[in-house]
């Protein structure tokens, strides 16, 4: 009906609503939606149309009377991002309109795609792409309209459970002796009686020769960084992100030990760099490697690669 002619805004509507019969094909589709299911109709050529129509859009021929269950999951074939929804839209936050082809169908239907909470004007998220797998979110109360599907949402492909395992580790005799030295501010290793290599932390055996090791060797807390990795995932032991973890070959040792490296920007860390242990205050010491916060650079020339290449 037209509004008051003095008002520049006009409205066209149907008092009481617009009533039409839906016929057996669309009626079946809407009835299945009301019951929380999706169906398509098979054409004479074998294609499955969703939403179903009474005729094949390619040939104009009548469809068969074979209804086919489809979905409910489907695949996004194309999409359009809505960064600033209008009041007529189904969401008051950014969302997408998408063409979604239900599994088992040959055509797609258009529907709203909910990707989560976003600020108005937000750019489309990286997860939104052609090929995205989605599932419908059904309304609790359904009446037999396409609106019985509130929206589609991405399938769950990842979870991030918060997992934590607490345990106590009791070291053997060699590790006990090593940590005893650490608790006193000393770093000790074992010398192999066969090859003569000094192994730190000491383990009580030589992995190369398979023999028991017992001779203790006290080592300085200085060494050379042989190889390293820059890490961008936070770690409670690290000073900040990005941080560096690396293998330090202590002076007098033949096996490098894994430790943190700090006191220098991550992009300036290099192989062959000379480093020294940064010990925590003595009152914080216990029988653990936490006594050493990390290794940091010292003012000495880098060691040439040729001298450390066999320890990488």
C-alpha contacts under 8 A as a table, 3 or more apart, distances in Angstrom:
res1	aa1	res2	aa2	distance
1	X	11	X	6.17
1	X	12	X	4.90
1	X	13	X	5.42
1	X	14	X	7.11
1	X	15	X	7.94
2	X	5	X	7.63
2	X	10	X	5.69
2	X	11	X	5.42
2	X	12	X	5.97
3	X	7	X	7.01
3	X	9	X	7.20
3	X	10	X	5.22
3	X	11	X	5.95
4	X	7	X	5.51
4	X	10	X	7.86
5	X	8	X	7.02
7	X	10	X	7.40
13	X	17	X	7.91
14	X	17	X	5.14
14	X	18	X	6.01
15	X	18	X	7.94
22	X	25	X	7.63
22	X	26	X	5.65
22	X	27	X	5.27
23	X	26	X	5.97
23	X	27	X	5.51
24	X	27	X	5.00
24	X	28	X	5.90
25	X	28	X	5.32
25	X	29	X	6.52
25	X	41	X	7.72
25	X	52	X	6.59
25	X	53	X	6.54
25	X	54	X	6.27
26	X	29	X	4.97
26	X	30	X	6.20
26	X	51	X	7.87
26	X	52	X	6.26
26	X	53	X	6.62
26	X	54	X	7.88
27	X	30	X	5.19
27	X	31	X	6.02
28	X	31	X	5.04
28	X	32	X	6.14
29	X	32	X	5.28
29	X	33	X	6.35
29	X	38	X	6.85
29	X	39	X	5.93
29	X	40	X	7.19
29	X	51	X	7.38
29	X	52	X	6.99
30	X	33	X	4.96
30	X	34	X	6.25
30	X	144	X	4.75
30	X	145	X	5.63
30	X	146	X	7.10
31	X	34	X	5.08
31	X	35	X	6.50
31	X	144	X	5.43
32	X	35	X	5.01
32	X	36	X	6.27
32	X	37	X	4.99
32	X	38	X	5.89
32	X	39	X	6.92
32	X	144	X	7.60
33	X	36	X	4.97
33	X	37	X	5.12
33	X	38	X	5.85
33	X	142	X	7.77
33	X	144	X	5.82
33	X	145	X	6.92
33	X	146	X	7.16
33	X	148	X	6.41
33	X	149	X	7.66
34	X	37	X	7.46
34	X	142	X	5.06
34	X	143	X	5.51
34	X	144	X	4.34
34	X	145	X	7.12
34	X	148	X	6.50
35	X	142	X	7.55
36	X	138	X	6.89
37	X	69	X	7.76
37	X	72	X	7.10
38	X	69	X	6.06
38	X	70	X	5.66
38	X	71	X	6.48
38	X	72	X	6.38
39	X	50	X	7.17
39	X	51	X	7.90
39	X	52	X	7.84
39	X	67	X	6.32
39	X	68	X	5.32
39	X	69	X	4.38
39	X	70	X	5.30
40	X	48	X	5.74
40	X	49	X	5.21
40	X	50	X	4.82
40	X	51	X	6.20
40	X	52	X	5.23
40	X	67	X	5.67
40	X	68	X	5.13
40	X	69	X	6.39
40	X	70	X	6.55
40	X	105	X	6.96
41	X	48	X	5.35
41	X	49	X	5.32
41	X	50	X	7.05
41	X	52	X	5.24
41	X	53	X	7.40
41	X	63	X	7.15
41	X	64	X	7.20
41	X	65	X	7.24
41	X	66	X	5.95
41	X	67	X	4.61
41	X	68	X	5.92
42	X	45	X	7.90
42	X	46	X	5.76
42	X	47	X	5.48
42	X	48	X	4.43
42	X	49	X	6.37
42	X	63	X	6.39
42	X	64	X	5.89
42	X	65	X	7.44
42	X	66	X	5.67
42	X	67	X	6.36
42	X	68	X	6.93
43	X	46	X	5.15
43	X	47	X	5.31
43	X	48	X	6.39
43	X	49	X	7.46
43	X	55	X	7.77
43	X	56	X	6.15
43	X	62	X	7.56
43	X	63	X	4.52
43	X	64	X	5.53
44	X	47	X	7.59
44	X	61	X	7.88
44	X	62	X	7.80
44	X	63	X	6.00
44	X	64	X	6.02
47	X	105	X	7.56
47	X	106	X	6.02
48	X	52	X	8.00
48	X	68	X	7.32
48	X	104	X	7.41
48	X	105	X	5.03
48	X	106	X	5.31
48	X	107	X	7.13
49	X	52	X	4.99
49	X	53	X	7.15
49	X	105	X	6.22
49	X	106	X	6.08
49	X	107	X	5.55
50	X	53	X	7.92
50	X	101	X	7.94
50	X	102	X	7.81
50	X	105	X	6.38
50	X	106	X	7.47
50	X	107	X	5.69
50	X	108	X	6.16
50	X	109	X	6.44
51	X	107	X	7.90
51	X	108	X	7.56
51	X	109	X	6.31
53	X	56	X	7.27
53	X	63	X	7.68
54	X	62	X	6.02
54	X	63	X	5.83
55	X	60	X	5.65
55	X	61	X	5.38
55	X	62	X	4.29
55	X	63	X	5.02
56	X	59	X	5.53
56	X	60	X	5.01
56	X	61	X	5.35
56	X	62	X	6.17
56	X	63	X	5.90
57	X	60	X	5.45
57	X	61	X	7.92
69	X	104	X	7.67
70	X	102	X	6.00
70	X	103	X	5.59
70	X	104	X	5.12
70	X	105	X	6.27
71	X	74	X	5.93
71	X	102	X	4.62
71	X	103	X	4.53
71	X	104	X	6.59
71	X	105	X	7.92
72	X	102	X	6.29
72	X	103	X	7.03
72	X	135	X	6.10
72	X	136	X	6.53
73	X	102	X	5.83
73	X	103	X	6.06
73	X	133	X	7.10
73	X	134	X	5.66
73	X	135	X	4.44
73	X	136	X	6.96
74	X	100	X	6.07
74	X	101	X	5.29
74	X	102	X	3.91
74	X	103	X	5.05
74	X	133	X	5.81
74	X	134	X	5.43
74	X	135	X	6.34
75	X	100	X	5.41
75	X	101	X	5.28
75	X	102	X	6.42
75	X	103	X	7.41
75	X	130	X	7.79
75	X	131	X	5.52
75	X	132	X	5.65
75	X	133	X	4.74
75	X	134	X	6.10
76	X	79	X	7.20
76	X	98	X	6.40
76	X	99	X	5.82
76	X	100	X	4.52
76	X	101	X	6.45
76	X	129	X	7.44
76	X	130	X	5.37
76	X	131	X	5.20
76	X	132	X	5.28
76	X	133	X	6.53
76	X	134	X	7.25
77	X	98	X	7.42
77	X	99	X	5.58
77	X	100	X	5.88
77	X	101	X	6.78
77	X	108	X	7.69
77	X	130	X	5.21
77	X	131	X	6.13
78	X	98	X	5.81
78	X	99	X	5.43
78	X	100	X	7.63
78	X	129	X	7.63
78	X	130	X	5.52
79	X	96	X	6.49
79	X	97	X	5.61
79	X	98	X	4.11
79	X	99	X	6.19
79	X	129	X	7.66
79	X	130	X	7.39
80	X	96	X	5.47
80	X	97	X	5.24
80	X	98	X	6.32
81	X	94	X	7.51
81	X	95	X	6.12
81	X	96	X	4.33
81	X	97	X	6.49
81	X	124	X	6.28
82	X	85	X	5.99
82	X	94	X	5.49
82	X	95	X	5.40
82	X	96	X	5.48
82	X	97	X	7.44
83	X	93	X	7.56
83	X	94	X	4.59
83	X	95	X	6.80
83	X	120	X	6.02
83	X	121	X	4.54
83	X	122	X	5.70
83	X	123	X	6.83
83	X	124	X	7.67
84	X	93	X	6.96
84	X	94	X	5.87
84	X	120	X	5.54
84	X	121	X	5.53
85	X	88	X	7.93
85	X	89	X	5.93
85	X	91	X	6.81
85	X	92	X	5.87
85	X	93	X	6.28
85	X	94	X	6.17
85	X	95	X	7.76
86	X	89	X	5.46
86	X	92	X	7.48
87	X	92	X	7.26
89	X	92	X	7.19
90	X	112	X	7.52
91	X	94	X	7.26
91	X	95	X	7.12
93	X	117	X	6.87
93	X	118	X	6.28
93	X	119	X	6.86
93	X	120	X	6.18
94	X	117	X	7.62
94	X	118	X	5.98
94	X	119	X	7.15
94	X	120	X	6.15
94	X	121	X	7.18
94	X	122	X	6.98
95	X	112	X	7.20
95	X	113	X	6.13
95	X	114	X	5.51
95	X	115	X	6.47
95	X	116	X	7.97
96	X	112	X	5.92
96	X	113	X	5.07
96	X	114	X	6.80
96	X	115	X	7.92
97	X	110	X	6.81
97	X	111	X	5.77
97	X	112	X	4.76
97	X	113	X	5.89
98	X	110	X	5.50
98	X	111	X	5.68
98	X	112	X	6.29
98	X	113	X	6.34
99	X	108	X	5.57
99	X	109	X	5.37
99	X	110	X	4.44
99	X	111	X	6.65
100	X	108	X	4.92
100	X	109	X	5.38
100	X	110	X	6.20
100	X	111	X	7.31
101	X	105	X	6.30
101	X	106	X	7.01
101	X	107	X	5.80
101	X	108	X	4.00
101	X	109	X	6.45
102	X	105	X	5.51
102	X	107	X	7.95
102	X	108	X	6.82
105	X	108	X	7.47
111	X	151	X	6.56
111	X	152	X	7.19
112	X	150	X	7.87
112	X	151	X	5.04
112	X	152	X	6.24
113	X	151	X	5.63
113	X	152	X	4.78
113	X	153	X	5.81
114	X	151	X	6.37
114	X	152	X	6.12
114	X	153	X	5.32
114	X	154	X	7.90
115	X	128	X	7.98
115	X	153	X	6.34
115	X	154	X	7.07
118	X	122	X	6.24
119	X	122	X	5.59
124	X	128	X	6.72
125	X	128	X	5.70
126	X	129	X	7.27
127	X	132	X	7.52
128	X	132	X	6.72
129	X	132	X	5.73
132	X	154	X	7.02
133	X	154	X	5.81
133	X	155	X	5.71
134	X	152	X	6.08
134	X	153	X	5.25
134	X	154	X	4.14
134	X	155	X	4.95
135	X	152	X	5.33
135	X	153	X	5.48
135	X	154	X	6.26
135	X	155	X	6.07
136	X	149	X	6.14
136	X	150	X	7.43
136	X	151	X	5.89
136	X	152	X	4.23
136	X	153	X	6.27
137	X	149	X	5.80
137	X	150	X	5.60
137	X	151	X	5.45
137	X	152	X	5.66
137	X	153	X	6.87
138	X	148	X	6.03
138	X	149	X	4.65
138	X	150	X	5.67
138	X	151	X	7.51
139	X	142	X	6.08
139	X	148	X	5.49
139	X	149	X	6.06
139	X	150	X	5.72
141	X	148	X	7.62
142	X	145	X	7.65
142	X	148	X	5.12
143	X	148	X	6.72
144	X	148	X	6.57
145	X	148	X	5.57
146	X	149	X	6.07
147	X	150	X	5.79
149	X	152	X	7.51
156	X	159	X	7.64
171	X	174	X	7.65
171	X	175	X	5.28
171	X	176	X	5.72
172	X	175	X	5.40
172	X	176	X	5.95
173	X	176	X	5.03
173	X	177	X	6.22
173	X	204	X	7.72
174	X	177	X	5.20
174	X	178	X	6.24
174	X	202	X	6.01
174	X	203	X	5.35
174	X	204	X	5.24
175	X	178	X	4.89
175	X	179	X	6.11
175	X	201	X	7.43
175	X	202	X	6.48
175	X	203	X	6.18
176	X	179	X	5.30
176	X	180	X	6.01
177	X	180	X	4.97
177	X	181	X	6.36
178	X	181	X	5.26
178	X	182	X	6.44
178	X	187	X	7.07
178	X	188	X	5.97
178	X	189	X	7.36
178	X	201	X	6.66
178	X	202	X	6.49
179	X	182	X	4.80
179	X	183	X	6.12
179	X	287	X	5.12
179	X	288	X	5.79
179	X	289	X	7.32
180	X	183	X	5.17
180	X	184	X	6.74
180	X	287	X	5.83
181	X	184	X	5.15
181	X	185	X	6.32
181	X	186	X	4.83
181	X	187	X	6.01
181	X	188	X	6.64
182	X	185	X	4.89
182	X	186	X	5.04
182	X	187	X	5.82
182	X	286	X	7.96
182	X	287	X	6.28
182	X	288	X	6.76
182	X	289	X	6.92
182	X	291	X	7.18
183	X	186	X	7.41
183	X	285	X	6.01
183	X	286	X	5.20
183	X	287	X	4.59
183	X	288	X	6.86
183	X	291	X	7.37
186	X	218	X	7.10
186	X	219	X	7.55
186	X	220	X	7.89
186	X	221	X	7.98
187	X	218	X	5.94
187	X	219	X	5.54
187	X	220	X	6.87
187	X	221	X	6.88
188	X	200	X	6.78
188	X	201	X	7.06
188	X	202	X	7.14
188	X	216	X	6.49
188	X	217	X	5.47
188	X	218	X	4.36
188	X	219	X	5.68
189	X	198	X	6.04
189	X	199	X	5.23
189	X	200	X	4.51
189	X	201	X	5.71
189	X	202	X	4.75
189	X	216	X	5.68
189	X	217	X	5.10
189	X	218	X	6.34
189	X	219	X	7.12
189	X	253	X	7.68
190	X	198	X	5.42
190	X	199	X	5.17
190	X	200	X	6.75
190	X	201	X	7.92
190	X	202	X	5.17
190	X	203	X	7.60
190	X	204	X	7.23
190	X	213	X	6.04
190	X	214	X	6.18
190	X	215	X	5.43
190	X	216	X	4.74
190	X	217	X	5.84
191	X	196	X	5.71
191	X	197	X	5.55
191	X	198	X	4.33
191	X	199	X	6.26
191	X	213	X	6.37
191	X	214	X	7.23
191	X	215	X	5.49
191	X	216	X	6.48
191	X	217	X	6.74
192	X	195	X	5.77
192	X	196	X	4.77
192	X	197	X	5.42
192	X	198	X	6.47
192	X	199	X	7.60
192	X	205	X	7.52
192	X	206	X	6.05
192	X	211	X	7.57
192	X	212	X	7.60
192	X	213	X	5.43
192	X	214	X	7.93
192	X	215	X	7.60
193	X	196	X	5.64
193	X	211	X	7.92
193	X	213	X	6.80
194	X	209	X	6.94
194	X	211	X	7.74
195	X	209	X	7.45
197	X	253	X	7.19
197	X	254	X	5.46
197	X	255	X	7.72
198	X	217	X	7.43
198	X	252	X	7.24
198	X	253	X	4.90
198	X	254	X	5.22
198	X	255	X	6.87
199	X	202	X	5.43
199	X	203	X	7.63
199	X	206	X	7.59
199	X	253	X	6.30
199	X	254	X	6.20
199	X	255	X	5.41
200	X	203	X	7.65
200	X	253	X	6.87
200	X	255	X	6.28
200	X	256	X	7.21
200	X	257	X	6.67
201	X	257	X	7.07
202	X	205	X	7.83
203	X	206	X	7.71
203	X	213	X	7.87
204	X	212	X	5.73
204	X	213	X	4.90
204	X	214	X	6.39
205	X	210	X	6.40
205	X	211	X	5.46
205	X	212	X	4.24
205	X	213	X	4.78
206	X	209	X	5.53
206	X	210	X	5.23
206	X	211	X	5.54
206	X	212	X	6.49
206	X	213	X	6.54
207	X	210	X	5.25
207	X	211	X	7.71
219	X	250	X	7.18
219	X	251	X	6.88
219	X	252	X	6.47
219	X	253	X	7.43
220	X	223	X	7.94
220	X	250	X	6.99
220	X	251	X	6.43
220	X	252	X	7.88
221	X	250	X	6.72
221	X	251	X	7.78
221	X	276	X	5.75
221	X	277	X	5.48
222	X	250	X	5.71
222	X	251	X	6.09
222	X	274	X	7.49
222	X	275	X	5.76
222	X	276	X	4.28
222	X	277	X	6.46
223	X	248	X	6.06
223	X	249	X	5.27
223	X	250	X	3.92
223	X	251	X	4.90
223	X	274	X	5.90
223	X	275	X	5.50
223	X	276	X	6.37
224	X	248	X	5.40
224	X	249	X	5.17
224	X	250	X	6.42
224	X	251	X	7.47
224	X	272	X	5.67
224	X	273	X	5.67
224	X	274	X	4.64
224	X	275	X	5.90
224	X	303	X	7.16
225	X	228	X	7.48
225	X	246	X	6.75
225	X	247	X	5.86
225	X	248	X	4.48
225	X	249	X	6.33
225	X	270	X	7.55
225	X	271	X	5.60
225	X	272	X	5.27
225	X	273	X	5.34
225	X	274	X	6.39
225	X	275	X	6.90
226	X	246	X	7.39
226	X	247	X	5.70
226	X	248	X	5.97
226	X	249	X	6.70
226	X	256	X	7.73
226	X	271	X	5.23
226	X	272	X	5.73
226	X	273	X	7.85
226	X	308	X	6.33
226	X	309	X	7.77
226	X	311	X	6.87
226	X	312	X	5.89
227	X	246	X	5.68
227	X	247	X	5.63
227	X	248	X	7.80
227	X	270	X	7.85
227	X	271	X	5.59
227	X	312	X	6.27
228	X	244	X	6.73
228	X	245	X	5.67
228	X	246	X	3.84
228	X	247	X	6.24
228	X	270	X	7.94
228	X	271	X	7.46
229	X	244	X	5.69
229	X	245	X	5.52
229	X	246	X	6.16
230	X	242	X	6.46
230	X	243	X	5.80
230	X	244	X	4.64
230	X	245	X	6.68
230	X	266	X	6.72
231	X	234	X	7.89
231	X	241	X	7.19
231	X	242	X	5.40
231	X	243	X	5.32
231	X	244	X	5.97
231	X	245	X	7.39
232	X	241	X	5.69
232	X	242	X	4.65
232	X	243	X	6.81
233	X	241	X	6.98
233	X	242	X	7.34
234	X	238	X	7.40
234	X	240	X	7.32
234	X	241	X	6.04
234	X	242	X	7.75
235	X	238	X	5.38
236	X	239	X	7.88
237	X	293	X	7.92
238	X	241	X	7.56
238	X	243	X	6.44
238	X	260	X	7.26
239	X	243	X	7.23
239	X	262	X	7.57
240	X	243	X	6.05
242	X	266	X	6.71
243	X	260	X	7.84
243	X	261	X	7.49
243	X	262	X	7.21
243	X	266	X	6.26
244	X	260	X	5.96
244	X	261	X	5.31
244	X	262	X	6.83
244	X	266	X	6.27
245	X	258	X	7.13
245	X	259	X	5.77
245	X	260	X	4.41
245	X	261	X	5.71
246	X	258	X	5.64
246	X	259	X	5.68
246	X	260	X	6.16
246	X	261	X	6.55
247	X	256	X	5.46
247	X	257	X	5.21
247	X	258	X	4.48
247	X	259	X	6.29
248	X	256	X	5.03
248	X	257	X	5.35
248	X	258	X	6.41
248	X	259	X	7.07
248	X	275	X	8.00
249	X	253	X	6.30
249	X	254	X	6.96
249	X	255	X	6.37
249	X	256	X	4.09
249	X	257	X	6.44
249	X	311	X	7.75
250	X	253	X	5.29
250	X	254	X	7.91
250	X	256	X	6.76
250	X	257	X	7.89
253	X	256	X	7.26
254	X	311	X	7.47
255	X	311	X	6.89
256	X	311	X	6.95
259	X	294	X	6.37
259	X	295	X	7.18
260	X	293	X	7.51
260	X	294	X	4.73
260	X	295	X	6.24
261	X	294	X	5.36
261	X	295	X	4.86
261	X	296	X	5.72
262	X	265	X	7.51
262	X	266	X	7.85
262	X	294	X	6.27
262	X	295	X	6.27
262	X	296	X	5.21
262	X	297	X	7.87
263	X	295	X	7.99
263	X	296	X	5.19
263	X	297	X	6.79
264	X	268	X	6.64
264	X	269	X	6.87
264	X	296	X	7.19
264	X	297	X	7.18
265	X	268	X	5.44
265	X	269	X	6.90
266	X	269	X	5.53
269	X	273	X	7.38
270	X	273	X	5.79
271	X	305	X	7.49
272	X	302	X	5.05
272	X	303	X	4.62
272	X	304	X	6.26
272	X	305	X	6.40
272	X	308	X	7.29
273	X	297	X	6.96
273	X	301	X	7.51
273	X	302	X	4.78
273	X	303	X	6.56
274	X	297	X	5.79
274	X	298	X	5.87
274	X	299	X	7.61
274	X	300	X	6.18
274	X	301	X	7.06
274	X	302	X	5.90
274	X	303	X	7.23
275	X	295	X	5.81
275	X	296	X	5.08
275	X	297	X	4.24
275	X	298	X	5.28
276	X	295	X	5.16
276	X	296	X	5.49
276	X	297	X	6.36
276	X	298	X	6.42
277	X	292	X	6.27
277	X	293	X	7.59
277	X	294	X	5.98
277	X	295	X	4.31
277	X	296	X	6.47
278	X	292	X	5.71
278	X	293	X	5.72
278	X	294	X	5.53
278	X	295	X	5.56
278	X	296	X	6.63
279	X	282	X	7.91
279	X	291	X	5.78
279	X	292	X	4.47
279	X	293	X	5.93
279	X	294	X	7.63
280	X	284	X	6.51
280	X	285	X	7.02
280	X	291	X	5.44
280	X	292	X	6.02
280	X	293	X	6.24
281	X	284	X	5.61
281	X	285	X	7.08
282	X	285	X	5.30
284	X	291	X	7.26
285	X	288	X	7.82
285	X	290	X	7.73
285	X	291	X	5.28
286	X	290	X	7.83
286	X	291	X	6.75
287	X	291	X	7.89
288	X	291	X	6.24
289	X	292	X	5.82
290	X	293	X	6.09
292	X	295	X	7.72
303	X	307	X	6.81
303	X	308	X	7.54
304	X	307	X	5.65
304	X	308	X	7.17
305	X	308	X	5.37
305	X	309	X	5.74
306	X	309	X	5.42
307	X	310	X	7.52
308	X	311	X	5.41
308	X	312	X	6.94
309	X	312	X	5.68
